[in-house]
């Protein structure tokens, strides 16, 4: 199917987080991730540790990658694949998902 935007790949994880812990915990998790990233960057800058950061990160060169046009059906197929892949990973880690959990979650989200 080609390359996908990073936000599309996050959907499976967001759905799983919301389904297991609720939307408040999912939002808290995302916001704490941003706080940790900003705090880490500030820490590195204040202590003048830039020389400890790898060159490819410091250069910050963006690369333009052509993305194929995705239609709604293709996006939904990709999102479903991500949800299933994430659910399998969670199940493999010892978490127990009942067969109807994903369907119930999707119904809660309005699908």
BELTABEL-V169456 format. One record per pair of residues at least 24 apart in sequence whose C-alpha atoms are under 7 Angstrom apart, sorted by the first residue. I is the first residue (numbers start at 1). J is the second residue. Records with the same first field share a line. If there is no record, write none. Layout:
I = J ; J
This chain:
2 = 68
3 = 67
9 = 82
11 = 79
12 = 79 ; 82 ; 83 ; 86
13 = 86
19 = 105
